[in-house]
Amino acid sequence: MKMKYLFSGGLLSLLLGFSAHAQTLDLAACLRMAETANAQIRSAQLDVAINESQRSAYLSSRLPSLNFVADYKYNAVIPGQVVPAQFFGGPAGTFAEVKFGVPWVLSNTVQLNQILFNSQVNYGLAALRINNEIVKIQRDMTIQEVKYQVATTYFILQGLYQQIHFIESNISNAQLILRNMDLMVEQGLMVQTEADKIRINKLNLENTQSDLLATQSQLEDLLKILVGLEPKSKITLANDEMVQKSLMVDKTAANLFAIALLEQQKLMAQEEAKGIKMGYLPNVNLYGIYQYNVNMNPETDFRTGIDGAFIGLRLDWNLFDGLDKHHRATMNALKQQQLETQATLAQQQLQMQIDQNQRLVEVKVNALELAKEQLKLAENVHAHANLKFTEGLIGTNDLLQAQTGLEQAQTGVVSAYVALRQAELEYLKSNGNIK
């Protein structure tokens, strides 16, 4: 019974594994996979984490610092100093050498420092906070760019799959015609040259098929890299069926990352201006020191400990910096004007781009409808030409002309489909809404 359960469990795991390996991916699944596995997106997310860690590290500068210093010193030659001998009852005008200290001095110092006011610390925290928002916007821009690459590759592959399907159908049709023509050549009802014309067309189709399959392999490898799949894994995409379902979203839900980035840069410049002004104020630190010195003279067995402690306030005030802050304030004001101009221009350009992309989508929708109508007509013409050719009413050249028209119409549908999806992606990218 135990072996039965083990066998059933193993079979279930095998089936589940096969199912997971052979899953069909639609666009939404590809985008979700890219969000979690794409290397560019992971790097951008790490940038956000690094910036948040920098802010935490910077916050620690406002906490008190405690330092311990130990200085153990042996005076091989005790330093001396010349002093008037009169100090020790000697004759006036003479001097005596006096040595101060003992051979061994063990000094231990504990120092506490606490920032009470530092204008640059406050500016640094504000700058890190704004920079954190900038890094997040850059991360979101990276995510949008990667999703754009994923979606573009996905839809090019969709068009490629359809083009390959058309080519395979055309090759099958050419093979069927060739079989009939070869029989007619054998029976002396047709010259070999006529059959060779169809054979040349078939070889051209097969050559095109080989090129398309090579391009398909390259694009699938690229898509696997973008969504984080192993290079050797198999990827299967859901068929988009060339339908006209729109990728468009609500225009009011736009995420204008370029504008948001400029707004944060303007805030950063404003904080920088505040930091320059705050630089005119003094910095105030509280500090305290406790020191304990041990003095020893082994020759006389003398040893004594002397301690000391004090608390103080340190004021650091730069009264004149050679007009450095004045010039930096002037440059900052010009920078703010520049950012304001860039924001206005970017807003106008982005709105123009959004409007143009929206109009382009409408044009591409109509172009795809027209291409589909042309394909229907080309299919009817080709079917009618096949029938006439079978009945001997037209020659090979007329049949090849109909075949060429069909191939052009097929390519036109694929191109129009890819162009429509590309226009929709450009619109979504300008709106920041590729999801």
C-alpha positions in Angstrom: 0.0 0.0 0.0 2.9 2.4 0.9 4.5 1.7 -2.5 1.2 2.6 -4.2 1.0 5.9 -2.4 4.6 6.7 -3.3 4.0 5.8 -7.0 0.8 7.9 -7.1 2.6 10.9 -5.4 5.5 10.6 -7.8 3.2 10.4 -10.8 1.3 13.5 -9.6 4.5 15.4 -9.1 5.7 14.4 -12.6 2.4 15.6 -14.1 2.5 18.9 -12.2 6.1 19.5 -13.2 5.3 18.8 -16.8 2.3 21.1 -16.6 4.3 23.9 -15.1 7.1 23.4 -17.7 4.6 23.4 -20.6 2.5 26.4 -19.4 1.3 28.8 -22.0 2.2 32.4 -21.2 0.1 35.4 -22.1 1.3 39.0 -22.0 0.1 39.6 -18.4 2.0 36.5 -17.2 5.2 37.7 -19.0 4.9 41.1 -17.4 4.4 39.6 -13.9 7.5 37.4 -14.4 9.6 40.3 -15.5 8.6 42.3 -12.3 10.1 39.6 -10.1 12.9 38.1 -12.2 14.3 40.7 -14.6 17.8 41.7 -13.7 17.3 45.4 -14.5 14.3 45.6 -12.3 16.1 43.8 -9.4 19.0 46.2 -9.7 16.6 49.2 -9.6 14.9 47.8 -6.5 18.3 47.3 -4.9 19.0 51.0 -5.5 15.9 51.9 -3.5 17.0 49.6 -0.7 20.5 51.0 -0.7 19.2 54.6 -0.5 17.0 53.7 2.4 20.0 52.2 4.2 22.0 55.3 3.6 19.3 57.4 5.3 19.3 55.1 8.3 23.1 55.4 8.5 22.9 59.2 8.2 20.3 59.3 11.0 22.8 57.8 13.4 25.0 60.9 13.1 22.4 62.6 15.4 23.0 60.1 18.1 25.8 60.6 20.7 29.2 59.1 20.0 31.4 57.6 22.7 35.1 57.0 22.2 37.7 55.4 24.4 41.5 56.1 24.0 44.2 54.3 25.8 47.8 55.6 25.8 50.4 53.5 27.6 53.8 55.2 27.5 57.2 54.4 28.8 59.6 57.3 29.1 63.0 55.9 28.4 64.4 59.3 29.0 62.3 61.5 31.2 62.1 64.9 29.5 63.4 67.9 31.5 63.2 71.6 31.5 65.5 74.4 32.6 64.1 76.7 35.3 65.7 79.5 37.4 67.6 78.0 40.4 66.1 80.7 42.6 62.9 78.6 42.7 64.7 76.1 44.8 66.7 78.5 47.0 69.7 78.7 44.6 71.6 81.8 43.7 69.8 84.3 41.5 70.8 84.3 37.8 71.5 80.6 37.7 69.4 77.8 36.2 68.8 74.2 37.1 67.5 71.3 35.1 64.3 69.8 36.4 62.8 66.6 35.1 59.0 66.2 35.2 57.2 62.9 35.2 57.8 59.2 35.9 59.0 56.4 33.6 55.6 54.8 33.2 52.4 56.7 32.3 49.2 54.9 31.6 46.5 57.3 30.3 42.9 56.2 29.7 40.3 58.7 28.2 36.6 58.4 27.6 35.1 61.1 25.4 31.3 61.7 24.8 30.2 63.9 21.9 26.6 65.0 21.1 25.5 67.2 18.3 23.1 69.9 19.6 22.7 71.8 16.4 24.2 71.2 12.9 22.4 72.8 10.0 24.0 70.4 7.4 22.7 67.3 9.3 19.1 68.5 8.8 19.8 69.4 5.2 21.4 66.0 4.6 18.3 64.2 6.0 15.9 66.2 3.8 18.1 65.6 0.7 18.2 61.8 1.4 14.4 61.8 1.8 13.9 63.5 -1.6 16.6 61.4 -3.2 14.7 58.3 -2.0 11.7 59.5 -3.9 13.9 60.1 -7.0 15.3 56.6 -6.8 11.8 55.2 -6.5 10.7 57.1 -9.6 13.7 55.9 -11.5 12.9 52.3 -10.4 9.3 52.8 -11.7 10.7 54.1 -15.0 13.0 51.1 -15.3 10.0 48.8 -14.7 8.1 50.6 -17.4 11.0 50.4 -19.8 11.5 46.6 -19.2 7.7 46.0 -19.6 7.8 47.9 -22.8 10.6 45.7 -24.1 8.8 42.6 -22.9 5.5 43.6 -24.6 7.2 44.7 -27.8 9.1 41.4 -28.1 5.9 39.5 -27.2 3.8 41.2 -30.0 6.6 40.9 -32.6 6.7 37.2 -31.8 2.9 37.1 -32.2 3.2 38.6 -35.7 6.1 36.3 -36.5 4.0 33.2 -35.5 1.2 34.3 -37.8 3.7 35.0 -40.6 5.2 31.5 -40.2 1.7 30.0 -40.2 0.9 31.8 -43.5 4.2 30.6 -45.0 3.5 27.0 -43.9 0.1 27.2 -45.5 1.6 28.7 -48.7 4.2 25.9 -48.8 1.5 23.2 -48.4 -0.5 24.8 -51.2 2.6 24.9 -53.5 3.4 21.3 -52.8 -0.1 20.3 -53.7 0.0 22.2 -57.0 3.5 20.7 -57.7 2.3 17.2 -57.3 -0.4 17.8 -59.9 1.9 19.6 -62.2 4.6 16.8 -62.0 1.9 14.3 -63.0 1.0 16.5 -66.0 4.6 16.8 -67.0 5.0 13.0 -66.8 2.0 12.6 -69.1 3.3 15.2 -71.5 0.5 17.6 -70.8 2.8 20.4 -69.5 6.4 21.4 -70.0 8.8 21.1 -67.2 9.5 24.9 -67.2 6.0 25.6 -65.9 6.4 23.3 -63.0 9.9 24.8 -62.2 8.3 28.2 -61.8 6.2 26.9 -59.0 9.1 25.0 -57.6 11.2 28.2 -57.5 8.4 29.9 -55.6 8.2 27.1 -53.1 12.0 27.3 -52.5 11.7 31.0 -51.9 9.0 30.3 -49.4 11.1 27.7 -47.6 14.0 30.1 -47.5 11.8 32.7 -46.0 10.5 30.2 -43.5 14.1 29.4 -42.4 14.8 33.0 -41.9 11.6 33.5 -39.8 12.3 30.5 -37.7 15.8 31.8 -36.9 14.4 35.2 -36.0 11.8 33.5 -33.8 14.5 31.6 -31.9 16.4 34.8 -31.3 13.3 36.7 -30.1 12.3 33.9 -27.8 15.8 33.8 -26.3 15.5 37.6 -25.7 12.0 37.2 -24.1 13.3 34.5 -21.8 16.1 36.8 -20.6 13.6 39.7 -20.1 11.2 37.6 -18.0 13.9 35.7 -16.1 13.6 32.2 -17.6 16.5 29.8 -18.1 18.0 30.1 -21.6 17.4 26.3 -22.3 13.8 26.3 -21.1 10.9 26.1 -23.5 8.6 29.0 -23.9 5.1 28.9 -25.3 3.0 32.0 -25.9 -0.8 32.3 -26.0 -2.1 33.2 -29.4 -3.2 36.8 -29.6 -5.2 35.9 -32.8 -4.5 39.3 -34.3 -7.7 40.6 -32.8 -8.4 44.3 -32.3 -8.8 44.2 -28.6 -7.3 47.4 -27.3 -4.4 47.7 -24.8 -5.5 51.2 -24.0 -6.3 52.3 -20.4 -8.1 55.2 -18.8 -6.2 58.4 -19.7 -7.0 59.9 -16.3 -4.8 57.3 -14.6 -1.6 58.5 -16.2 1.8 58.1 -14.4 4.0 60.8 -15.8 7.3 59.7 -14.4 9.4 62.3 -16.3 7.3 65.1 -14.7 7.4 63.6 -11.3 11.2 63.2 -11.5 11.6 66.9 -12.4 9.3 67.9 -9.5 11.5 66.0 -7.1 14.7 67.6 -8.6 13.1 71.0 -8.0 12.4 70.0 -4.3 16.0 68.9 -4.0 17.2 72.3 -5.4 15.0 74.1 -2.9 16.4 72.0 0.0 19.9 72.8 -1.2 19.0 76.5 -1.1 17.9 76.1 2.5 21.1 74.2 3.4 23.2 77.1 2.0 21.3 79.6 4.1 21.6 77.4 7.2 25.3 77.3 6.6 25.6 80.9 8.0 24.5 79.6 11.4 27.0 78.2 14.0 27.3 74.5 14.9 27.0 73.6 18.6 28.3 70.4 20.1 28.1 69.1 23.7 31.1 67.0 24.8 32.4 65.5 28.0 35.7 63.8 28.9 36.8 61.6 31.7 40.5 60.8 32.0 42.4 58.6 34.4 46.2 58.6 34.4 48.4 56.1 36.3 52.0 57.2 37.0 54.5 54.6 38.0 58.2 54.6 39.0 59.4 51.0 39.6 62.7 52.2 41.0 61.1 53.8 44.1 58.0 51.7 44.0 56.0 54.9 43.4 52.5 54.7 41.8 49.6 57.0 41.9 46.4 57.5 39.9 45.1 60.9 38.9 41.6 61.4 37.3 39.9 64.3 35.8 36.6 65.1 34.1 34.9 68.0 32.4 31.9 68.9 30.3 31.8 71.6 27.7 30.0 73.2 24.8 31.8 73.8 21.5 30.7 76.6 19.2 31.9 76.4 15.6 31.0 79.5 13.5 32.4 80.3 10.1 32.3 84.1 10.0 33.6 84.6 6.5 34.0 81.9 3.8 35.3 84.1 0.9 31.7 84.5 -0.5 31.5 80.8 -1.2 27.9 80.4 0.1 26.9 83.6 -1.8 28.1 82.1 -5.1 26.6 78.7 -4.4 23.2 80.4 -3.7 23.4 82.3 -7.0 24.1 79.0 -8.9 21.2 77.3 -7.0 18.8 80.0 -8.0 19.7 79.6 -11.6 19.4 75.9 -11.3 15.9 76.2 -9.9 14.9 78.5 -12.9 16.4 75.9 -15.3 14.4 73.0 -13.6 11.2 75.1 -13.8 11.8 75.7 -17.5 12.5 72.0 -18.1 9.4 71.0 -16.3 7.2 73.3 -18.4 8.8 72.1 -21.6 8.6 68.4 -20.6 4.9 68.8 -19.7 4.2 70.3 -23.1 6.2 67.7 -25.0 4.8 64.8 -23.1 1.2 65.9 -23.6 1.9 66.4 -27.3 3.4 62.9 -27.5 0.4 61.4 -25.7 -2.0 63.1 -28.1 0.1 62.1 -31.2 0.3 58.5 -30.0 -3.5 58.4 -29.4 -4.1 59.6 -32.9 -1.6 57.1 -34.3 -3.4 54.3 -32.6 -6.6 55.3 -34.4 -4.8 55.4 -37.7 -3.3 51.9 -37.1 -6.7 50.5 -36.1 -8.0 51.6 -39.5 -4.9 50.3 -41.2 -5.4 46.8 -39.7 -9.0 46.7 -40.7 -8.0 47.7 -44.3 -5.2 45.0 -44.3 -7.7 42.4 -43.2 -10.1 43.3 -46.0 -7.3 43.2 -48.5 -6.3 39.8 -47.2 -9.9 38.5 -47.7 -9.9 39.8 -51.3 -6.4 38.3 -52.0 -7.6 34.9 -50.6 -10.6 35.0 -52.9 -8.5 36.0 -55.9 -6.0 33.2 -55.1 -8.7 30.6 -54.6 -10.3 31.6 -57.9 -6.9 31.5 -59.7 -6.2 28.0 -58.3 -9.5 26.9 -59.6 -8.9 28.4 -63.1 -5.4 27.0 -63.1 -6.8 23.5 -62.3 -9.3 23.9 -65.2 -6.5 25.0 -67.5 -8.0 28.5 -68.0 -5.0 30.4 -66.9 -1.2 29.9 -67.0 1.5 29.5 -64.3 2.4 33.2 -64.5 -1.2 34.3 -63.6 -1.2 31.8 -60.7 2.1 33.1 -59.4 0.8 36.6 -59.6 -2.2 35.7 -57.5 0.2 33.9 -55.1 2.4 37.0 -54.8 -0.7 39.1 -54.1 -1.7 36.7 -51.3 1.7 36.8 -49.8 1.8 40.6 -49.8 -1.6 40.8 -48.2 -0.6 38.3 -45.5 2.5 40.3 -44.8 0.4 43.5 -44.8 -1.9 42.1 -42.1 1.0 41.0 -39.9 2.8 44.4 -40.3 -0.4 46.3 -39.5 -1.1 44.2 -36.4 2.4 44.7 -35.1 2.3 48.4 -35.9 -1.0 48.7 -34.0 0.3 47.0 -30.9 3.5 49.1 -31.2 1.4 52.3 -31.3 -0.6 51.2 -28.3 2.5 50.4 -26.4 4.0 53.8 -27.2 0.8 55.4 -25.9 0.9 53.4 -22.7 4.6 54.1 -22.2 4.1 57.8 -22.6 1.3 57.6 -20.0 3.3 55.3 -17.7 0.6 52.6 -17.8 2.1 49.4 -19.1 0.8 46.9 -16.6 
